[in-house]
Amino acid sequence: ERLPSTALLAGLIMLTALGIAIPFGVLAAVRRNTLADRSILVTATMMISVPSFVLAVTLIYFFAYRLKVFPMGGTGSIRHWVLPTLSVALPLGAAYVIFLRTTTLGALSADYVRTARGKGLHKRRIHFRHVLPNALIPVVTLASLDMAGLLTGVVLVEQIFGIPGIGQTAFKAVQNRDVPVVMGAVFFGAILIGVGNLFADLAVARL
């Protein structure tokens, strides 16, 4: 019963994080040692340093309490999911930006890229057809494990925003010493990690 809420939150977080990581990670690598690269790295490092619960409370204060743009919690409409999604997706996406920048730089120096340049291919085609798929391979593997973790519940965020998900259920079960529910949550998490690895292997093979 709690899975749909957690699955929706996890999906929104991962889509947002990858939506941030792919353009900014590739841009930082392509514009290496420029102002854009340094700005992206500094911003990403600062964002990683902020815990999700601190970011969640900050977002609630400014966008829900002060500006009243989004609700403070609940799951009524898509507006309810914006703040909990951003509170986890921003630090996660920042970590992916740094990781993708590193893998992209490695791919840019590979032999197949030099061959593509020698054949006269356009830079955009080289970056998106040859560099990006290979640079994404480690990111996809990491994201699959993170997705499995998100599907087992983002405990603090679900608590702060009052989302009736798996994380909140497991947290209450720990507080109430409800061992069967805790065991079920752990077992469910183990299954999701296995499934996540399977999908990662399939995606890597495709890339």
N, C-alpha and C positions, 0 to 999 in steps of 0.2 A: 504493500500500500504506500510505502514511503519512497519507493524507487522512482516513480515518475518525476517527483519534484527534484530529487537529487540528480537524475539523469538530465533533466532540462538545464539545471544550473551548471552541471559539468560540461555539457555540450556548448553552452553559451560561453563559458570561461575558455574552453579550448579554442573555439573559433575566433574569439576576440584576441587571445594570446598569439595565435598563429597569424592572425590578420595584422597584428602589430609587428611581429618578429620578421616575417618574410620581407616586406618592403624595406624596413629600416636596417635589418641585418645585411641584406644585399647592398643597399646604398652605402652603408659604412665600409663594407669591404671594397666596393668599386671605387669609392672616394677616399681610399686609405690615406691617413695622415693629413687630411684636409680639415677645415673648420667643421664641416658637416660630420665627418667621422668622429672628431673629438667631442662635439656636442652630443652626438648620439651615445657615445660611450659614457660620458659623464652623467647624462640623464638616466641611462639604463642602470649604472652603478648605484646612483642615489635611489632609484625606484626599488632595486633589489634589497636595499638596506632597510626599507620600511616594512615592518611586519603587517600581515594582512589585516589583523584586527585593529591596528592603529589606523591604517588607511580606511578601513570600513567606518570607524567612528568619525574620522575626519570628513569623509564623503557625506555621511549622515548629517553632520553639523552644518556643512556649507550648503549642500544641495537639497536636503530634506527639511532641516530646521530653519535655516536662514533664508534661502531662496525659495523653498517650497516647490521645487521643480519635480522632485520624485518623492514617493511615499517613504516613510521610515522603515517599513517592513511589510511582511505579508506576501501573498502570492496571487493577488487578484488579477492583475493585467501585466502586459509586457513591461510597463513602467516600474513595476515592483521588482523586476529582475535586473534592472540596469545597475544599481549601486552594488548589490552583492556580486554581480559578475565582474565589475571593474575592480572591486577590492581584492580579488584574487588574480584576475587576468593581467592587471598592470605589472605587478612584480614578476609573475610567471612569464609574460611576454618579454619583459626586460631581460630576463635570464636567457631566453631563447635568442634574443637579438645578439647578445655577446657570443653565444655559442655558434649561431649561424654565421656571424662575421668571421669567426675563426675557421670554420669549415669551408666557407666560400673562398677565403684567402688561399687555403690549401688547394682547392679545386682550380683556382685561377692560375696556379703555377704548374698544373699538371701537363703532361705531354699532349693529351688529346686537345687541350685548349690551344696550345702552341700550333698544333697541326691545323686546327680550325682557323686560326688567324692566318696561317700560311696559305690556306686555301682561299682566303679573301672573304670569309663570312662576315656579315655585319655584327657589330659589337652586341647589339640587342639580342640577336639570334644566338650568339655564343653564350651570353649570360643566362638567357631563359631556357634555351634548348639543351645546352651542354653542362653549364656550371651549376645552375640551381638544382636540377634533379639529383646530382651527385652530392652537392652540399647538404641537401635535405635528409639524406639517409640517416646520419646520426641523430638529427633532430626528430625524425619520425619515431625512431626507437625510443628516445627519451620521452616524447610526447605520449606514446602508448602507455608507458608505465605511469606517467603523471595522470593520464585519463583514468586509468584503473584506480589510482588513489583518489581522484575526485569523485568517482562513482561510489566509493565506499563512504563518502560523506566529508564535507568541509565543515568540521565540527564548530569552530569558533564563528565562522560566517553564518552558518545556519542558526546558531544560538543568538547572535546579534540581531539578525534580520527576521527572526521568528519563522524560519522556513521549516516545515515539517518533513525533514529528510532523514536519510539513514544515519548521518552523523549525529544529529540531535537525538535520535532514538538510541543509538549506541551509547552516547554520553549519559543519558538518563538511566540506561540499563546499568552502567558502571556505578552511578551514584546510588542506585537502588539494589546493587549487588544481584542483579538478575542475570545469572551466569548463562542460561540457555540463549538469551538474546545476544549477549556479548559473543558467545561461541558462534552463533549464526552469522553475526556481522563479520567476524574474522574469517570464517569459512567462505562467505560470499566474496569478501575481498580477495582471498586466494584464488578463487575461480576467475574473477575479473582480471587479475594479473596474468593468469595463464592465457585467457582469451585475448588480452591486450598484446601479449607477446606474439600470438599467432597472427593477429592483424598487422602487427609491425613487420613481421617477416614477409607477409604477402605484399605489403606496401613497398617494402625495400626491394623486393624482387621486381616489382613493376617499375619502380624508379630506375 
